[in-house]
Amino acid sequence: MEKKVFSRLILCVDPQKPEAAGLYAKLKRSLGVGVDDLSKEEAKHRQRQKLGLMAAIGPHNPATTASTLPGLGSHTGFKDEDLPQIRIPGDLLLKVYEKIVRGCEYVLTGRIIEEPYSIQIFFVHDYNVPENLARGLESPAAEDVHVGPGFRVVRVAAHDDLYAVAYEITLWGSAYFFALIMIRSEVGVPPPEN
């Protein structure tokens, strides 16, 4: 699941960005491009991955611009109509992004997110960030952490509930998303049925 999502995201990142250094070489190796010492079974597996990735690439469709992920899309020096479009299954993307948030919370605080708290992912373009969210993530209480090459996390806990947390996560200096960890009823998620 992660490999499917990340391979598509990587192809949307401007390879000239310093945060993207080495991404395309890793992607090529993971697809078996230029790798000679693979077993027959592994070569078939990587070929299927490569074909699946190629099938997700299509011509630019201006009608789908609204569903472009924040931080991705246009590249300097290219017209939108000259760039391909890559489909990323929304359900898989949400699962992978939720895993990233869970991992960040565990690495940064040692916490495992459990009921009654849940994670909600938001895709908000930078010109449309709600003022209270932006203010919180820019406050002195916010932690700005570079977790690894091209992986930046801004985390802030609510002053009245340290388990209620807001995140802004940026991948490779390009794709970004927001996440809230809150009690289920506060994020509009119904409680689980018994």
For each residue, the residues with C-beta under 8 A, 3 or more apart:
1: 4 5 92 95 96
2: 5 6 96 99
3: 6 7 30 49
4: 1 7 8 49 52 89 92
5: 1 2 8 9 88 89 92 93 96
6: 2 3 9 10 96
7: 3 4 10 11 27 30 31 49 53
8: 4 5 11 12 53 56 86 87 88
9: 5 6 12 13 69 72 88 171 172 175
10: 6 7 13 20 23 24 27 172
11: 7 8 27 53 57 86
12: 8 9 69 72 73 86 174 175
13: 9 10 17 20 23 72 171 172 173 174 175
14: 17 20 75 76 174
15: 20 23 24
16: 20
17: 13 14 20 150 172 173 174
18: 21 173
19: 149 150 172 173 174
20: 10 13 14 15 16 17 23 24 150 172 173 174
21: 18 149 150
22: 25 26 149
23: 10 13 15 20 26 27 150 172
24: 10 15 20 27 28
25: 22 28 29
26: 22 23 29 30
27: 7 10 11 23 24 30 31
28: 24 25 31 33 34
29: 25 26 32 33 34 35
30: 3 7 26 27 46 49
31: 7 27 28 46 49 50 53
32: 29 35 38 42 43 46 47 49 50
33: 28 29 50
34: 28 29
35: 29 32 38 46
36:
37:
38: 32 35 42 43 46
39: 42 43
40: 43 44
41: 44 45
42: 32 38 39 45 46
43: 32 38 39 40 46 47
44: 40 41 47 48
45: 41 42 48 49
46: 30 31 32 35 38 42 43 49 50
47: 32 43 44 50 51
48: 44 45 51 52
49: 3 4 7 30 31 32 45 46 52 53
50: 31 32 33 46 47 53 54
51: 47 48 54 55
52: 4 48 49 55 56
53: 7 8 11 31 49 50 56 57
54: 50 51 57
55: 51 52
56: 8 52 53 86 87 88
57: 11 53 54 84 85 86
58: 61 84 85 86 87
59: 84 85
60: 80 81 82 83 84 85
61: 58 64 85
62: 65 80 81
63:
64: 61 67 68 85
65: 62 68 73 80
66:
67: 64
68: 64 65 72 73
69: 9 12 72 73 88 93 123 175 177
70: 123 124 125 126 175 176 177
71: 126 170 174 175 176
72: 9 12 13 68 69 174 175
73: 12 65 68 69 80
74: 78 80 83
75: 14 78 83
76: 14
77:
78: 74 75 82 83
79: 82 83
80: 60 62 65 73 74 83
81: 60 62
82: 60 78 79
83: 60 74 75 78 79 80
84: 57 58 59 60
85: 57 58 59 60 61 64
86: 8 11 12 56 57 58
87: 8 56 58
88: 5 8 9 56 69 92 93
89: 4 5 92 93
90: 93 94
91: 94 95
92: 1 4 5 88 89 95 96
93: 5 69 88 89 90 96 97
94: 90 91 97 98 121
95: 1 91 92 98 99
96: 1 2 5 6 92 93 99 100
97: 93 94 100 101 121 169 177 179
98: 94 95 101 102 119 121 179
99: 2 95 96 102 103
100: 96 97 103 104 169
101: 97 98 104 105 113 119 121 167 169 179 181
102: 98 99 105 106 112 113 119
103: 99 100 106 107
104: 100 101 107 108 147 153 155 167 169
105: 101 102 108 109 111 112 113 165 181
106: 102 103 109 110 111 112
107: 103 104 147
108: 104 105 143 145 153 155
109: 105 106
110: 106
111: 105 106 163
112: 102 105 106
113: 101 102 105 117 118 119 181
114: 117
115: 118 184 192
116: 183 184 185 191
117: 113 114 163 164 181 182 183 184
118: 113 115 181 182 183 184 187 189
119: 98 101 102 113 179 180 181
120: 179 180 182 187 188 189
121: 94 97 98 101 177 178 179
122: 177 178 179 180
123: 69 70 177 178
124: 70 128 129 130 133 178
125: 70 128 129
126: 70 71 129 176
127:
128: 124 125
129: 124 125 126 133 134 178
130: 124 133 134
131: 134 135
132: 135 136
133: 124 129 130 136 137 166 178
134: 129 130 131 137 138
135: 131 132 138 139
136: 132 133 139 142 156 166
137: 133 134 142 154 156 166 168
138: 134 135 142
139: 135 136 142 156
140:
141: 156 157 159
142: 136 137 138 139 154 155 156
143: 108 153 154 155 156
144: 152 153 154
145: 108 152 153 154 155
146: 151 152 153
147: 104 107 151 152 153
148: 151
149: 19 21 22
150: 17 19 20 21 23 171 172 173
151: 146 147 148 169 170 171 172
152: 144 145 146 147 169 170 173
153: 104 108 143 144 145 146 147 167 168 169 170
154: 137 142 143 144 145 167 168 169
155: 104 108 142 143 145 165 166 167
156: 136 137 139 141 142 143 165 166
157: 141 161 162 163 164 165
158: 161 162 164 165 166
159: 141
160: 164
161: 157 158 164
162: 157 158
163: 111 117 157 181
164: 117 157 158 160 161 180 181 182 183 186
165: 105 155 156 157 158 180 181
166: 133 136 137 155 156 158 178 179 180 181
167: 101 104 153 154 155 178 179 180 181
168: 137 153 154 176 177 178
169: 97 100 101 104 151 152 153 154 176 177 178 179
170: 71 151 152 153 173 174 175 176
171: 9 13 150 151 174 175 176
172: 9 10 13 17 19 20 23 150 151 175
173: 13 17 18 19 20 150 152 170
174: 12 13 14 17 19 20 71 72 170 171
175: 9 12 13 69 70 71 72 170 171 172
176: 70 71 126 168 169 170 171
177: 69 70 97 121 122 123 168 169
178: 121 122 123 124 129 133 166 167 168 169
179: 97 98 101 119 120 121 122 166 167 169
180: 119 120 122 164 165 166 167 187
181: 101 105 113 117 118 119 163 164 165 166 167
182: 117 118 120 164 186 187
183: 116 117 118 164 186 187
184: 115 116 117 118 187 189 190 191
185: 116 188 189 191
186: 164 182 183
187: 118 120 180 182 183 184
188: 120 185
189: 118 120 184 185
190: 184
191: 116 184 185
192: 115
193:
194:
